[in-house]
Amino acid sequence: MLDRTREPSSPCPDETELAAYIDGRLAPRLRERVEAHLAECEECSEISTETTRMERGGRQGPLRWTSGRIAAIGGLVAVILGLAYCAAASVASFW
């Protein structure tokens, strides 16, 4: 059983590293480090599990283009937040 009641002993991987892990593109040593972190960090483990589940869509086999999809979603979120900021700024300057 995994002990996730204490703080992880290693820092969380960034999005690029986690996406490469999910895609199976990490070198063995780095992969082991990420797996050790996932065993301790509930949040990262949930992100990895959910991303893998969504990417596979119920299919078995290797994942494809996960990091690109994550980057695209990140870009879309940045655009949406930018638009919201611009809208809020224009409303504030109007009053």
Beta strands, then each sheet from edge to edge (+ up, - down):
end
